[in-house]
Amino acid sequence: MVKFTSSLPIVIMLAAAAGLAVSQPASAAQSREHGDSLLIHRVQQEKDMNLPRRGLSMAQVEKTWGAPQRRLSPRGGDSKKHPQINRWEYSNFIVYFEHSHVIHSVLNTPAGNNTNPADVN
C-alpha cells in the first residue's frame, strides 16, 4: 500500500480527472495554433514538390536532381541501433539517407531548425 505524506498529489489527480486543470494562457494557445498552421502549410508545399522519395539510392537521387550543393558530415553509425545518416543539401530541400537510401526529404525553409544545417555539423 502506498502512503502519501502529503495530500497534494491526490488533489492534483482529482482535479485533473474532474477536468479542472489550468488552461493555457491565450498567447500560448495562439502561438501553438500559428505553429500548427505553419507546419500544415509546409507539409502541403512538400506534397506539391518533386522531392526524392523514400527508398531511392544516392545514385538515383544524384542522377535525377544532380550533385548536391553540400554533402553534410554523416551522423551515427556507431551501432546497428544508430545507423549512419547522411544529409545532402540542395537549394530548396535536404535529403536524409540511412546508409545509402533516402529516408526523408524536407524543404529547406525557415520553419523548423533546418535553415542552416551546417550549423549543426
DRENLUMFI-403089 format. One record per residue: residue in one letter; chain; z, x, y of N, C-alpha, C in turn. Coordinates in nm, 4 decimals. Each point is the difference from the previous one (the first is absolute). Layout:
N
+------+------+----------+----------+----------+----------+----------+----------+----------+----------+----------+
: code : unit :     n.zz :     n.xx :     n.yy :    ca.zz :    ca.xx :    ca.yy :     c.zz :     c.xx :     c.yy :
+------+------+----------+----------+----------+----------+----------+----------+----------+----------+----------+
:    a :    A :        Z :        X :        Y :        Z :        X :        Y :        Z :        X :        Y :
...
+------+------+----------+----------+----------+----------+----------+----------+----------+----------+----------+
//
This chain:
121
+------+------+----------+----------+----------+----------+----------+----------+----------+----------+----------+
: code : unit :     n.zz :     n.xx :     n.yy :    ca.zz :    ca.xx :    ca.yy :     c.zz :     c.xx :     c.yy :
+------+------+----------+----------+----------+----------+----------+----------+----------+----------+----------+
:    m :    A :   0.0000 :   0.0837 :  -0.1176 :   0.0000 :  -0.0837 :   0.1176 :   0.0000 :   0.0884 :   0.1242 :
:    v :    A :  -0.0791 :  -0.0373 :   0.0983 :  -0.0110 :   0.0763 :   0.1231 :   0.1036 :  -0.0506 :   0.0988 :
:    k :    A :   0.0688 :   0.0926 :   0.0617 :   0.1023 :  -0.0376 :   0.0970 :  -0.0433 :   0.0513 :   0.1361 :
:    f :    A :  -0.0165 :  -0.0914 :   0.0955 :  -0.0386 :   0.0382 :   0.1346 :   0.1245 :   0.0277 :   0.0821 :
:    t :    A :  -0.0054 :   0.1080 :   0.0772 :   0.1120 :   0.0306 :   0.0879 :  -0.0163 :  -0.0709 :   0.1333 :
:    s :    A :  -0.1196 :  -0.0484 :   0.0252 :  -0.0264 :  -0.0719 :   0.1238 :  -0.0840 :  -0.1215 :  -0.0337 :
:    s :    A :   0.0127 :  -0.1050 :   0.0747 :  -0.0784 :  -0.1201 :  -0.0256 :  -0.1336 :   0.0039 :   0.0725 :
:    l :    A :  -0.0293 :   0.1069 :   0.0713 :  -0.1236 :   0.0095 :   0.0769 :  -0.1243 :  -0.0108 :  -0.0875 :
:    p :    A :  -0.0116 :   0.0712 :  -0.1141 :  -0.1204 :  -0.0147 :  -0.0822 :  -0.0223 :  -0.1433 :  -0.0476 :
:    i :    A :   0.1059 :  -0.0701 :  -0.0327 :  -0.0126 :  -0.1384 :  -0.0453 :  -0.0491 :  -0.0877 :   0.1136 :
:    v :    A :   0.0510 :   0.0220 :   0.1201 :  -0.0407 :  -0.0788 :   0.1164 :  -0.1482 :   0.0228 :   0.0283 :
:    i :    A :  -0.0454 :   0.1234 :  -0.0081 :  -0.1402 :   0.0310 :   0.0255 :  -0.0891 :  -0.0644 :  -0.1053 :
:    m :    A :   0.0398 :   0.0084 :  -0.1264 :  -0.0782 :  -0.0606 :  -0.1077 :  -0.0071 :  -0.1510 :   0.0172 :
:    l :    A :   0.1095 :  -0.0634 :   0.0356 :   0.0003 :  -0.1442 :   0.0196 :  -0.0865 :  -0.0404 :   0.1191 :
:    a :    A :   0.0069 :   0.0766 :   0.1075 :  -0.0807 :  -0.0304 :   0.1181 :  -0.1488 :   0.0141 :  -0.0313 :
:    a :    A :  -0.0364 :   0.1036 :  -0.0734 :  -0.1404 :   0.0207 :  -0.0366 :  -0.0481 :  -0.1114 :  -0.0920 :
:    a :    A :   0.0843 :  -0.0398 :  -0.0944 :  -0.0374 :  -0.1069 :  -0.0929 :  -0.0162 :  -0.1326 :   0.0730 :
:    a :    A :   0.0777 :  -0.0211 :   0.1048 :  -0.0072 :  -0.1243 :   0.0756 :  -0.1099 :   0.0031 :   0.1054 :
:    g :    A :  -0.0681 :   0.1130 :   0.0136 :  -0.1073 :   0.0104 :   0.0983 :   0.0496 :   0.0247 :   0.1404 :
:    l :    A :   0.1186 :   0.0540 :   0.0116 :   0.0568 :   0.0246 :   0.1316 :  -0.0200 :   0.1438 :   0.0460 :
:    a :    A :  -0.0936 :   0.0698 :  -0.0597 :  -0.0247 :   0.1392 :   0.0376 :  -0.0488 :   0.0059 :   0.1436 :
:    v :    A :   0.0310 :   0.1080 :   0.0653 :  -0.0369 :   0.0180 :   0.1399 :  -0.1510 :   0.0179 :   0.0092 :
:    s :    A :  -0.0630 :  -0.0748 :   0.0903 :  -0.1445 :   0.0117 :   0.0158 :  -0.0340 :   0.1217 :   0.0848 :
:    q :    A :  -0.1240 :   0.0465 :  -0.0144 :  -0.0451 :   0.1165 :   0.0756 :  -0.0215 :  -0.0395 :   0.1452 :
:    p :    A :   0.0165 :   0.0951 :   0.0914 :  -0.0326 :  -0.0277 :   0.1391 :  -0.1487 :  -0.0327 :   0.0130 :
:    a :    A :  -0.0354 :  -0.0777 :   0.1014 :  -0.1386 :  -0.0434 :   0.0188 :  -0.0948 :   0.1188 :   0.0135 :
:    s :    A :   0.0430 :   0.1045 :   0.0704 :  -0.0890 :   0.1146 :   0.0202 :  -0.0319 :   0.0698 :  -0.1314 :
:    a :    A :   0.0963 :   0.0097 :  -0.0912 :  -0.0245 :   0.0635 :  -0.1298 :  -0.0960 :  -0.0846 :  -0.0820 :
:    a :    A :   0.0164 :  -0.1326 :   0.0047 :  -0.0892 :  -0.0881 :  -0.0751 :  -0.1416 :   0.0073 :   0.0568 :
:    q :    A :  -0.0134 :   0.0035 :   0.1325 :  -0.1317 :   0.0104 :   0.0623 :  -0.0651 :   0.1326 :  -0.0340 :
:    s :    A :   0.0774 :   0.1069 :  -0.0008 :  -0.0531 :   0.1313 :  -0.0330 :  -0.0531 :   0.0021 :  -0.1424 :
:    r :    A :   0.0741 :  -0.0597 :  -0.0922 :  -0.0432 :  -0.0044 :  -0.1397 :  -0.1276 :  -0.0818 :  -0.0139 :
:    e :    A :  -0.0078 :  -0.1145 :   0.0708 :  -0.1201 :  -0.0832 :  -0.0057 :  -0.1198 :   0.0759 :   0.0552 :
:    h :    A :   0.0187 :   0.0750 :   0.1066 :  -0.1078 :   0.0793 :   0.0578 :  -0.0460 :   0.1052 :  -0.1000 :
:    g :    A :   0.0945 :   0.0671 :  -0.0651 :  -0.0340 :   0.1004 :  -0.1002 :  -0.0722 :  -0.0604 :  -0.1182 :
:    d :    A :   0.0431 :  -0.1195 :  -0.0420 :  -0.0657 :  -0.0688 :  -0.1109 :  -0.1440 :  -0.0348 :   0.0353 :
:    s :    A :  -0.0227 :  -0.0487 :   0.1238 :  -0.1362 :  -0.0372 :   0.0379 :  -0.0885 :   0.1242 :   0.0117 :
:    l :    A :   0.0559 :   0.1135 :   0.0444 :  -0.0777 :   0.1233 :   0.0039 :  -0.0404 :   0.0438 :  -0.1403 :
:    l :    A :   0.0926 :  -0.0104 :  -0.0948 :  -0.0288 :   0.0375 :  -0.1377 :  -0.1073 :  -0.0903 :  -0.0593 :
:    i :    A :   0.0094 :  -0.1305 :   0.0247 :  -0.0996 :  -0.0941 :  -0.0506 :  -0.1362 :   0.0314 :   0.0596 :
:    h :    A :  -0.0047 :   0.0274 :   0.1296 :  -0.1260 :   0.0348 :   0.0669 :  -0.0592 :   0.1264 :  -0.0614 :
:    r :    A :   0.0832 :   0.0977 :  -0.0269 :  -0.0468 :   0.1256 :  -0.0571 :  -0.0560 :  -0.0196 :  -0.1407 :
:    v :    A :   0.0679 :  -0.0793 :  -0.0817 :  -0.0473 :  -0.0262 :  -0.1359 :  -0.1342 :  -0.0722 :   0.0052 :
:    q :    A :  -0.0164 :  -0.0941 :   0.0930 :  -0.1280 :  -0.0708 :   0.0136 :  -0.1108 :   0.0965 :   0.0419 :
:    q :    A :   0.0306 :   0.0946 :   0.0899 :  -0.0981 :   0.1005 :   0.0402 :  -0.0433 :   0.0836 :  -0.1200 :
:    e :    A :   0.0967 :   0.0419 :  -0.0815 :  -0.0303 :   0.0835 :  -0.1161 :  -0.0892 :  -0.0733 :  -0.0990 :
:    k :    A :   0.0196 :  -0.1318 :  -0.0155 :  -0.0827 :  -0.0775 :  -0.0919 :  -0.1457 :  -0.0004 :   0.0450 :
:    d :    A :  -0.0232 :  -0.0043 :   0.1317 :  -0.1357 :  -0.0072 :   0.0538 :  -0.0708 :   0.1352 :  -0.0001 :
:    m :    A :   0.0739 :   0.1078 :  -0.0174 :  -0.0599 :   0.1331 :   0.0053 :  -0.0387 :   0.0480 :  -0.1393 :
:    n :    A :  -0.0947 :   0.0888 :  -0.0027 :  -0.0441 :   0.0611 :  -0.1241 :   0.0834 :   0.1256 :  -0.0224 :
:    l :    A :   0.1169 :  -0.0163 :  -0.0623 :   0.0895 :   0.1124 :  -0.0276 :  -0.0099 :   0.0390 :  -0.1466 :
:    p :    A :   0.0298 :   0.1258 :  -0.0330 :  -0.0008 :   0.0399 :  -0.1409 :   0.0976 :  -0.0869 :  -0.0801 :
:    r :    A :  -0.0471 :  -0.0493 :  -0.1125 :   0.0837 :  -0.0898 :  -0.0807 :   0.0733 :   0.0781 :  -0.1087 :
:    r :    A :   0.1046 :  -0.0600 :  -0.0470 :   0.0853 :   0.0589 :  -0.1036 :  -0.0829 :   0.0399 :  -0.1224 :
:    g :    A :   0.0269 :   0.1201 :  -0.0517 :  -0.0646 :   0.0458 :  -0.1215 :  -0.1174 :   0.0936 :   0.0200 :
:    l :    A :  -0.0559 :   0.0044 :   0.1220 :  -0.1111 :   0.0913 :   0.0246 :   0.0479 :   0.1443 :  -0.0088 :
:    s :    A :  -0.0863 :   0.0883 :  -0.0442 :   0.0357 :   0.1419 :  -0.0073 :  -0.0214 :   0.0657 :   0.1362 :
:    m :    A :   0.0560 :   0.1194 :   0.0155 :  -0.0191 :   0.0756 :   0.1238 :  -0.1490 :   0.0257 :   0.0237 :
:    a :    A :  -0.0723 :   0.0324 :  -0.1066 :  -0.1439 :   0.0274 :   0.0124 :  -0.0754 :  -0.1238 :   0.0476 :
:    q :    A :   0.0360 :  -0.1177 :  -0.0526 :  -0.0657 :  -0.1238 :   0.0420 :   0.0288 :  -0.0313 :   0.1462 :
:    v :    A :   0.1249 :   0.0213 :   0.0426 :   0.0365 :  -0.0244 :   0.1402 :  -0.0781 :   0.0942 :   0.0908 :
:    e :    A :  -0.0050 :   0.1272 :  -0.0363 :  -0.0709 :   0.0973 :   0.0834 :  -0.1499 :  -0.0285 :   0.0028 :
:    k :    A :  -0.0569 :  -0.0445 :  -0.1106 :  -0.1427 :  -0.0317 :  -0.0048 :  -0.0322 :  -0.1198 :   0.0899 :
:    t :    A :   0.0874 :  -0.1003 :  -0.0006 :  -0.0241 :  -0.1226 :   0.0767 :   0.0361 :   0.0125 :   0.1472 :
:    w :    A :   0.1155 :   0.0577 :   0.0320 :   0.0490 :   0.0054 :   0.1378 :  -0.0118 :   0.1384 :   0.0627 :
:    g :    A :  -0.0471 :   0.0969 :  -0.0745 :  -0.0133 :   0.1353 :   0.0524 :   0.1300 :   0.0771 :  -0.0103 :
:    a :    A :  -0.0058 :   0.1232 :   0.0482 :   0.1196 :   0.0847 :  -0.0031 :   0.1027 :  -0.0530 :   0.0995 :
:    p :    A :   0.1275 :   0.0051 :  -0.0365 :   0.1038 :  -0.0475 :   0.0937 :   0.0135 :   0.0952 :   0.1179 :
:    q :    A :   0.0528 :  -0.0518 :   0.1096 :   0.0276 :   0.0846 :   0.1161 :   0.1075 :   0.1014 :  -0.0340 :
:    r :    A :   0.0997 :  -0.0459 :  -0.0747 :   0.1088 :   0.0887 :  -0.0435 :   0.0457 :  -0.0380 :  -0.1392 :
:    r :    A :   0.0334 :   0.1007 :  -0.0764 :   0.0650 :  -0.0197 :  -0.1298 :   0.1446 :   0.0442 :   0.0199 :
:    l :    A :   0.0879 :  -0.0982 :   0.0052 :   0.1403 :   0.0296 :   0.0272 :   0.0655 :   0.0607 :  -0.1231 :
:    s :    A :   0.1050 :   0.0763 :   0.0204 :   0.0657 :   0.0683 :  -0.1115 :   0.0544 :  -0.1009 :  -0.1006 :
:    p :    A :  -0.0155 :   0.0308 :  -0.1296 :   0.0469 :  -0.0924 :  -0.1039 :   0.1518 :  -0.0114 :  -0.0014 :
:    r :    A :   0.0464 :  -0.1121 :  -0.0511 :   0.1431 :  -0.0266 :  -0.0157 :   0.0290 :  -0.0287 :  -0.1459 :
:    g :    A :   0.1220 :   0.0259 :  -0.0429 :   0.0420 :  -0.0302 :  -0.1357 :  -0.0556 :   0.0984 :  -0.1006 :
:    g :    A :  -0.0169 :  -0.0482 :  -0.1223 :  -0.0528 :   0.0827 :  -0.1066 :   0.1041 :   0.0805 :  -0.0736 :
:    d :    A :   0.1270 :  -0.0234 :   0.0312 :   0.1062 :   0.0783 :  -0.0630 :   0.0417 :  -0.0556 :  -0.1357 :
:    s :    A :  -0.0425 :  -0.1230 :  -0.0333 :   0.0319 :  -0.0579 :  -0.1303 :  -0.0963 :  -0.1145 :  -0.0280 :
:    k :    A :   0.0055 :  -0.0540 :  -0.1215 :  -0.0851 :  -0.1145 :  -0.0342 :   0.0361 :  -0.1229 :   0.0830 :
:    k :    A :   0.1272 :  -0.0103 :   0.0365 :   0.0437 :  -0.1136 :   0.0818 :  -0.0459 :   0.0133 :   0.1445 :
:    h :    A :  -0.0334 :   0.1208 :   0.0414 :  -0.0446 :   0.0262 :   0.1365 :  -0.1357 :   0.0694 :  -0.0045 :
:    p :    A :  -0.1079 :  -0.0759 :  -0.0259 :  -0.1323 :   0.0628 :  -0.0094 :  -0.0454 :   0.0537 :   0.1347 :
:    q :    A :  -0.0929 :   0.0895 :  -0.0038 :  -0.0512 :   0.0582 :   0.1234 :  -0.0797 :  -0.1050 :   0.0772 :
:    i :    A :   0.0328 :  -0.0156 :   0.1271 :  -0.0691 :  -0.0930 :   0.0891 :  -0.0759 :   0.0826 :   0.1034 :
:    n :    A :  -0.1309 :  -0.0223 :   0.0060 :  -0.0848 :   0.0659 :   0.0991 :  -0.0408 :  -0.1020 :   0.1050 :
:    r :    A :  -0.0167 :   0.0470 :   0.1244 :  -0.0384 :  -0.0888 :   0.1095 :  -0.1198 :   0.0596 :   0.0724 :
:    w :    A :  -0.1021 :  -0.0819 :   0.0165 :  -0.1171 :   0.0404 :   0.0762 :  -0.0077 :  -0.0865 :   0.1240 :
:    e :    A :  -0.0209 :   0.0631 :   0.1127 :  -0.0082 :  -0.0729 :   0.1256 :  -0.1444 :  -0.0067 :   0.0474 :
:    y :    A :  -0.0461 :  -0.1217 :   0.0250 :  -0.1297 :  -0.0264 :   0.0619 :   0.0266 :  -0.0528 :   0.1408 :
:    s :    A :  -0.1035 :  -0.0224 :   0.0778 :   0.0212 :  -0.0420 :   0.1391 :   0.0722 :  -0.1341 :   0.0104 :
:    n :    A :  -0.0280 :  -0.0942 :  -0.0896 :   0.0589 :  -0.1340 :   0.0096 :   0.1012 :  -0.0337 :  -0.1083 :
:    f :    A :   0.0106 :   0.0821 :  -0.1023 :   0.0891 :  -0.0349 :  -0.1105 :   0.0501 :   0.1251 :  -0.0706 :
:    i :    A :   0.1016 :  -0.0217 :  -0.0836 :   0.0577 :   0.1060 :  -0.0826 :  -0.0081 :  -0.0472 :  -0.1447 :
:    v :    A :  -0.0399 :   0.0899 :  -0.0883 :  -0.0088 :  -0.0319 :  -0.1423 :   0.1094 :   0.0768 :  -0.0725 :
:    y :    A :   0.0746 :  -0.0708 :  -0.0845 :   0.1058 :   0.0602 :  -0.0806 :  -0.0476 :   0.0070 :  -0.1451 :
:    f :    A :   0.0137 :   0.1175 :  -0.0585 :  -0.0412 :   0.0226 :  -0.1381 :   0.1218 :   0.0356 :  -0.0838 :
:    e :    A :   0.0067 :  -0.0537 :  -0.1219 :   0.0959 :   0.0483 :  -0.0990 :  -0.0818 :   0.0886 :  -0.0919 :
:    h :    A :   0.0365 :   0.1265 :  -0.0035 :  -0.0814 :   0.1026 :  -0.0653 :  -0.1369 :  -0.0009 :   0.0675 :
:    s :    A :  -0.1024 :  -0.0567 :  -0.0623 :  -0.1333 :   0.0047 :   0.0619 :  -0.0634 :  -0.1386 :   0.0122 :
:    h :    A :   0.0819 :  -0.1066 :  -0.0066 :  -0.0542 :  -0.1353 :   0.0109 :   0.0703 :  -0.0785 :   0.1106 :
:    v :    A :  -0.0776 :  -0.0828 :   0.0697 :   0.0512 :  -0.0796 :   0.1119 :   0.1072 :  -0.0964 :  -0.0496 :
:    i :    A :   0.1126 :   0.0000 :   0.0721 :   0.1023 :  -0.1014 :  -0.0259 :   0.0119 :  -0.0968 :   0.1176 :
:    h :    A :  -0.0427 :   0.0457 :   0.1217 :   0.0106 :  -0.0876 :   0.1169 :  -0.0787 :   0.0588 :   0.1163 :
:    s :    A :  -0.0550 :  -0.0870 :   0.0820 :  -0.0671 :   0.0397 :   0.1241 :   0.0563 :  -0.0868 :   0.1116 :
:    v :    A :   0.0327 :   0.0616 :   0.1130 :   0.0571 :  -0.0739 :   0.1124 :  -0.0701 :   0.0389 :   0.1289 :
:    l :    A :  -0.0039 :  -0.0952 :   0.0929 :  -0.0568 :   0.0295 :   0.1310 :   0.0869 :   0.1008 :   0.0716 :
:    n :    A :  -0.0615 :   0.0861 :   0.0748 :   0.0730 :   0.0993 :   0.0783 :   0.0230 :  -0.0581 :   0.1387 :
:    t :    A :   0.1020 :  -0.0853 :   0.0114 :   0.0304 :  -0.0692 :   0.1247 :   0.1429 :   0.0286 :   0.0419 :
:    p :    A :   0.0333 :  -0.0289 :   0.1256 :   0.1373 :   0.0224 :   0.0461 :   0.1025 :  -0.0919 :  -0.0651 :
:    a :    A :  -0.0422 :  -0.1049 :  -0.0698 :   0.0950 :  -0.0876 :  -0.0686 :   0.0521 :   0.0722 :  -0.1230 :
:    g :    A :   0.1243 :   0.0379 :   0.0008 :   0.0562 :   0.0749 :  -0.1125 :   0.0199 :   0.1449 :   0.0387 :
:    n :    A :   0.0272 :   0.0849 :  -0.0961 :   0.0305 :   0.1393 :   0.0302 :  -0.1155 :   0.0921 :  -0.0328 :
:    n :    A :  -0.1216 :  -0.0513 :  -0.0068 :  -0.1115 :   0.0854 :  -0.0356 :  -0.0896 :   0.0325 :   0.1196 :
:    t :    A :   0.0565 :   0.0028 :   0.1214 :  -0.0810 :   0.0342 :   0.1154 :  -0.0434 :   0.1451 :  -0.0045 :
:    n :    A :   0.0830 :   0.0871 :  -0.0512 :  -0.0377 :   0.1403 :  -0.0166 :   0.0635 :   0.0511 :  -0.1277 :
:    p :    A :  -0.0694 :  -0.0146 :  -0.1130 :   0.0603 :   0.0387 :  -0.1268 :   0.0306 :   0.1475 :  -0.0100 :
:    a :    A :  -0.0609 :   0.0833 :   0.0827 :   0.0281 :   0.1434 :  -0.0042 :   0.1448 :   0.0280 :   0.0441 :
:    d :    A :   0.0589 :  -0.0924 :   0.0773 :   0.1374 :   0.0189 :   0.0441 :   0.0995 :  -0.0007 :  -0.1155 :
:    v :    A :  -0.0362 :  -0.0645 :  -0.1110 :   0.0914 :  -0.0069 :  -0.1138 :  -0.0291 :   0.1085 :  -0.1023 :
:    n :    A :  -0.0883 :   0.0907 :   0.0291 :  -0.0314 :   0.1108 :  -0.0924 :   0.1134 :   0.0954 :  -0.0125 :
+------+------+----------+----------+----------+----------+----------+----------+----------+----------+----------+
//
